[in-house]
């Protein structure tokens, strides 16, 4: 059997295909730098479903906080530690679309085959994924239904789902519910972090400062102050 190679381009009849769509209600979650705005639509061309032409922007989020964590702190495959400094620098924002957005569904049974795609679309070459993003954005169904983005399995945990939201006219307004540090000291934040670290088998490494030393950054394992479920 030959190697699968890169993911194929959108098929020549893509515009004629019926796209699997769904209206998605409920909260979305996003990890971002604490000094940045909680909601950001980017067009750097570095992310998976960015527009290759740079004419529309994309916001990335998780369907739950478990997806929002692993897609940020699990970027380096095989690394299962996170430092308190990293957590303190990032916030977790929960937000809510005022109206359920219409998304292309890449997570339900049979959806990928219907459009001529497979799992490499959300785990393989990003340049090809970006061309698929453009094809979805330009699909004739957008004029009828106003396709607002893509729902897809998170790369680092396929059982959790991520969302790429397009910036376009008539997109639902996004309302921030709350933003809080990933390393909050309240009981809820600590319980949430413990549950997430436990799910992914991550160790928490505390960064402490020792003023008397020239190199103040010293790490030591600090799992003991969080309660992990077995």
Backbone torsions as a table, in degrees:
resi	resn	phi	psi	omega
1	UNK	NA	132.2	-177.9
2	UNK	-76.1	157.7	176.6
3	UNK	-67.2	147.4	-175.7
4	UNK	-66.3	-29.7	-179.8
5	UNK	71.7	-166.8	-178.8
6	UNK	-71.3	157.8	177.4
7	UNK	-66.2	140.6	179.7
8	UNK	-67.7	158.9	174.3
9	UNK	-69.9	164.7	174.6
10	UNK	-54.4	136.0	-177.5
11	UNK	-63.1	157.5	-176.0
12	UNK	-62.5	-25.6	-180.0
13	UNK	-100.3	21.9	-174.6
14	UNK	-57.9	-39.5	-177.2
15	UNK	-66.4	-19.8	179.8
16	UNK	-93.6	-8.0	-177.6
17	UNK	-82.5	148.0	175.1
18	UNK	-82.9	118.7	-176.2
19	UNK	-83.6	140.5	175.7
20	UNK	-74.0	113.6	-175.8
21	UNK	-122.0	156.2	173.2
22	UNK	-151.0	153.9	173.5
23	UNK	-95.1	123.1	-172.1
24	UNK	-107.5	115.3	175.5
25	UNK	-99.3	174.0	176.4
26	UNK	95.4	176.3	-176.4
27	UNK	-75.9	156.2	171.0
28	UNK	-125.1	157.8	-174.5
29	UNK	-131.2	140.0	-176.9
30	UNK	-139.0	133.3	172.8
31	UNK	-95.6	133.3	-179.1
32	UNK	-152.9	162.6	177.6
33	UNK	-61.3	140.8	-174.8
34	UNK	-61.9	-24.6	-178.7
35	UNK	-91.3	-1.2	-179.0
36	UNK	-100.4	161.2	176.8
37	UNK	-62.5	144.7	-177.5
38	UNK	-65.0	-28.9	179.5
39	UNK	-117.9	120.6	-177.0
40	UNK	-137.9	124.8	173.6
41	UNK	-100.5	115.9	-177.0
42	UNK	-107.9	161.7	176.6
43	UNK	-144.2	42.9	-178.8
44	UNK	-73.2	-22.8	-175.6
45	UNK	84.0	4.2	-178.6
46	UNK	-94.9	-17.0	-174.6
47	UNK	-98.6	163.0	-165.7
48	UNK	-55.1	-50.6	-174.2
49	UNK	-109.8	27.2	173.1
50	UNK	-63.2	152.4	176.8
51	UNK	-71.3	121.8	-179.6
52	UNK	-65.5	-18.4	178.2
53	UNK	-95.4	-10.9	176.6
54	UNK	74.2	18.5	-177.4
55	UNK	-91.0	-22.8	174.5
56	UNK	-126.2	155.6	-179.0
57	UNK	-103.8	163.7	-176.3
58	UNK	-135.5	135.3	172.7
59	UNK	-106.6	134.0	-179.1
60	UNK	-110.7	137.4	-179.4
61	UNK	-152.9	169.2	175.6
62	UNK	-108.4	155.3	176.5
63	UNK	-73.5	-18.9	175.1
64	UNK	-148.4	173.5	-176.2
65	UNK	-71.1	-21.9	177.0
66	UNK	-66.7	-40.4	175.9
67	UNK	-68.6	-41.0	-179.4
68	UNK	-62.6	-32.8	178.9
69	UNK	-72.9	-54.8	-170.3
70	UNK	-69.8	-29.5	179.2
71	UNK	-73.3	-16.1	176.3
72	UNK	-101.6	-55.5	-173.8
73	UNK	-85.9	-8.2	178.9
74	UNK	-107.7	20.7	-176.6
75	UNK	-59.7	-36.7	179.5
76	UNK	-89.9	102.0	-177.0
77	UNK	-57.8	132.8	179.1
78	UNK	96.1	-16.7	177.6
79	UNK	-88.9	118.8	-176.0
80	UNK	-122.8	42.8	172.6
81	UNK	-132.0	151.9	174.0
82	UNK	-140.6	139.8	-177.9
83	UNK	-93.5	155.2	176.2
84	UNK	-61.8	-31.9	179.2
85	UNK	-64.4	-43.7	177.1
86	UNK	-60.1	-42.9	-178.7
87	UNK	-67.0	-39.8	-179.8
88	UNK	-66.4	-27.2	-178.3
89	UNK	-80.5	-8.9	-174.4
90	UNK	-125.8	145.8	178.3
91	UNK	-109.9	155.9	173.3
92	UNK	-111.1	118.0	-179.6
93	UNK	-110.6	131.2	172.5
94	UNK	-103.5	128.7	178.6
95	UNK	-137.1	168.3	-169.4
96	UNK	-141.8	123.4	174.7
97	UNK	-68.3	133.3	-179.1
98	UNK	-60.4	-32.5	173.7
99	UNK	-129.5	145.6	-179.9
100	UNK	-58.6	121.5	178.3
101	UNK	-72.1	152.3	175.6
102	UNK	-92.3	120.1	-175.3
103	UNK	-122.7	148.8	169.9
104	UNK	-74.8	126.9	-172.3
105	UNK	-93.8	111.2	178.2
106	UNK	-111.1	15.9	-175.4
107	UNK	-113.2	-23.7	-176.9
108	UNK	-83.2	162.7	-176.8
109	UNK	-58.6	129.7	175.5
110	UNK	84.1	-7.9	-173.9
111	UNK	-66.8	-41.7	-178.3
112	UNK	-65.4	-44.2	-178.7
113	UNK	-62.4	-34.8	-177.6
114	UNK	-62.7	-30.8	-178.1
115	UNK	-103.3	2.2	177.9
116	UNK	84.0	31.3	-177.2
117	UNK	-124.3	172.8	171.6
118	UNK	-145.4	-171.9	-170.9
119	UNK	-66.4	-15.0	176.7
120	UNK	-64.1	-18.5	-179.1
121	UNK	-62.3	-34.1	179.5
122	UNK	-112.6	11.2	178.0
123	UNK	-137.4	-4.1	-176.2
124	UNK	-109.4	-143.4	-175.5
125	UNK	-58.8	123.0	-177.7
126	UNK	-72.4	-29.9	-179.9
127	UNK	-63.6	-39.4	177.3
128	UNK	-69.2	-41.2	178.1
129	UNK	-60.0	-35.9	178.6
130	UNK	-66.3	-35.3	178.0
131	UNK	-70.3	-32.5	173.5
132	UNK	-66.6	-39.2	177.3
133	UNK	-57.7	-44.8	179.9
134	UNK	-64.3	-41.1	180.0
135	UNK	-63.8	-39.0	177.7
136	UNK	-67.8	-43.1	-179.5
137	UNK	-60.6	-37.4	-176.7
138	UNK	-90.6	-2.0	-176.4
139	UNK	-59.4	141.7	179.8
140	UNK	-54.2	-27.4	179.3
141	UNK	-62.6	-21.4	179.6
142	UNK	-63.8	-34.0	179.9
143	UNK	-69.8	-28.0	-178.0
144	UNK	-89.5	-48.5	-172.4
145	UNK	-104.5	-14.3	-176.4
146	UNK	65.4	64.9	-178.4
147	UNK	-61.0	123.3	-173.2
148	UNK	-101.7	-5.5	179.8
149	UNK	161.9	-160.9	-172.6
150	UNK	-131.7	133.0	172.1
151	UNK	-104.0	124.5	-174.2
152	UNK	-146.5	158.8	177.6
153	UNK	-67.3	136.4	176.6
154	UNK	-63.2	137.6	-175.1
155	UNK	-60.8	-39.0	-173.7
156	UNK	-94.0	-0.1	174.3
157	UNK	-162.1	93.2	-172.0
158	UNK	-67.7	-12.6	177.5
159	UNK	-81.9	-10.9	175.9
160	UNK	-108.2	153.7	-172.2
161	UNK	-116.0	144.8	176.9
162	UNK	-116.5	162.1	-178.4
163	UNK	-131.9	133.5	169.4
164	UNK	-110.5	114.7	-175.6
165	UNK	-102.7	125.1	178.9
166	UNK	-79.9	146.7	168.5
167	UNK	-88.7	115.2	179.3
168	UNK	-154.8	165.0	178.7
169	UNK	-62.2	147.3	178.8
170	UNK	65.3	23.1	174.1
171	UNK	-76.7	145.6	178.2
172	UNK	-60.9	141.6	175.8
173	UNK	-68.7	138.3	-179.6
174	UNK	-101.2	124.9	-176.5
175	UNK	-112.1	122.7	179.0
176	UNK	-74.0	127.6	176.2
177	UNK	-87.0	-50.3	176.3
178	UNK	-167.4	154.4	173.2
179	UNK	-126.9	137.4	178.1
180	UNK	-149.6	157.7	-179.5
181	UNK	-66.8	144.6	173.1
182	UNK	-66.9	-15.4	179.4
183	UNK	-119.4	46.0	176.7
184	UNK	-69.0	153.1	-176.6
185	UNK	-98.5	-1.9	176.5
186	UNK	-74.7	161.7	-174.1
187	UNK	-60.9	-40.4	-178.4
188	UNK	-65.0	-44.8	-179.4
189	UNK	-63.3	-41.3	-179.5
190	UNK	-67.4	-39.0	178.2
191	UNK	-66.3	-41.2	178.9
192	UNK	-62.1	-47.8	-179.3
193	UNK	-62.3	-41.8	179.5
194	UNK	-60.9	-41.4	-179.8
195	UNK	-65.4	-40.4	-179.5
196	UNK	-68.4	-46.7	179.2
197	UNK	-61.8	-38.3	178.9
198	UNK	-64.9	-42.9	-179.4
199	UNK	-58.9	-42.7	-174.0
200	UNK	-96.5	1.1	180.0
201	UNK	66.2	31.9	-179.7
202	UNK	-86.0	144.0	170.7
203	UNK	-98.1	143.1	177.3
204	UNK	-96.4	124.3	180.0
205	UNK	-111.0	121.5	-177.7
206	UNK	-88.8	131.8	176.0
207	UNK	-98.1	118.1	-179.6
208	UNK	-115.5	155.8	-178.1
209	UNK	-107.5	131.2	177.8
210	UNK	-120.9	95.6	-173.5
211	UNK	-57.4	-26.7	-175.4
212	UNK	-74.8	-8.5	-178.5
213	UNK	-106.2	149.4	179.8
214	UNK	-66.6	-34.7	178.3
215	UNK	-104.7	97.2	-170.7
216	UNK	-73.1	-19.7	-175.3
217	UNK	-81.9	109.4	178.5
218	UNK	-129.7	132.0	-176.5
219	UNK	-105.0	139.7	168.1
220	UNK	-144.1	149.3	-176.3
221	UNK	-66.1	128.1	-176.8
222	UNK	-133.0	55.7	179.0
223	UNK	-79.3	-19.3	-170.2
224	UNK	-66.1	-24.1	-175.3
225	UNK	-87.3	1.9	173.5
226	UNK	-120.5	140.6	-178.3
227	UNK	-92.6	119.4	179.9
228	UNK	-103.1	139.1	175.6
229	UNK	-80.1	144.7	177.7
230	UNK	-96.0	NA	NA
